[in-house]
């Protein structure tokens, strides 16, 4: 084992914070937000559906994606 590795005890594990947690907590039915890439759209979709939201997404004319909470 490398001498620079130090074993520590009782270090708390930080709580996992998802990128879209703040948005999930604030969104109401009819609210929407925009993301830049399809990948971000997919990540937001998964997070919102897992949170129990019904959503709709659409590609915008500006090349971005908009996500609406529908229920």
C-alpha positions as CSV (number, residue, x, y, z in Angstrom):
1,X,0.0,0.0,0.0
2,X,1.4,3.4,-0.9
3,X,2.7,5.3,2.1
4,X,0.6,8.4,1.2
5,X,-2.7,6.6,1.6
6,X,-4.3,7.4,5.0
7,X,-7.2,5.2,6.3
8,X,-9.8,7.3,8.1
9,X,-12.8,6.2,10.2
10,X,-16.2,7.8,10.8
11,X,-16.1,10.2,7.8
12,X,-19.7,10.8,6.8
13,X,-20.8,10.1,3.3
14,X,-22.2,13.3,1.6
15,X,-25.8,13.1,0.5
16,X,-26.2,12.5,-3.2
17,X,-27.5,15.6,-4.9
18,X,-29.0,15.3,-8.4
19,X,-28.5,18.1,-10.9
20,X,-32.2,18.6,-11.2
21,X,-33.3,18.4,-7.5
22,X,-33.8,22.1,-7.2
23,X,-35.9,22.3,-10.3
24,X,-38.0,19.3,-9.2
25,X,-38.7,20.9,-5.9
26,X,-39.9,24.2,-7.5
27,X,-41.8,23.0,-10.6
28,X,-45.6,23.2,-10.6
29,X,-47.9,21.9,-13.3
30,X,-47.6,24.0,-16.4
31,X,-44.0,25.2,-15.6
32,X,-41.2,24.6,-18.1
33,X,-37.5,25.1,-18.5
34,X,-35.0,24.9,-21.4
35,X,-31.8,22.9,-21.8
36,X,-29.1,23.2,-24.4
37,X,-28.5,19.6,-25.6
38,X,-30.4,16.4,-26.2
39,X,-28.3,14.8,-23.5
40,X,-29.4,17.3,-20.9
41,X,-33.0,16.8,-22.1
42,X,-32.6,13.1,-21.5
43,X,-31.1,13.5,-18.1
44,X,-33.8,16.0,-17.0
45,X,-36.5,13.6,-18.4
46,X,-35.3,10.7,-16.4
47,X,-35.0,12.8,-13.2
48,X,-38.5,14.2,-13.5
49,X,-40.1,10.9,-14.4
50,X,-38.4,9.2,-11.4
51,X,-39.8,12.0,-9.2
52,X,-43.3,11.0,-10.4
53,X,-43.9,13.9,-12.8
54,X,-45.6,13.6,-16.1
55,X,-43.7,15.7,-18.6
56,X,-43.6,16.7,-22.3
57,X,-40.5,17.8,-24.2
58,X,-40.1,19.5,-27.5
59,X,-37.2,20.7,-29.6
60,X,-37.2,24.4,-30.0
61,X,-36.5,26.5,-33.2
62,X,-33.3,27.7,-31.5
63,X,-31.9,24.2,-31.3
64,X,-32.5,23.8,-27.6
65,X,-35.1,21.6,-25.8
66,X,-38.0,22.7,-23.6
67,X,-39.4,20.5,-20.8
68,X,-42.9,21.0,-19.4
69,X,-44.4,19.5,-16.3
70,X,-47.9,18.4,-17.3
71,X,-49.1,16.6,-14.1
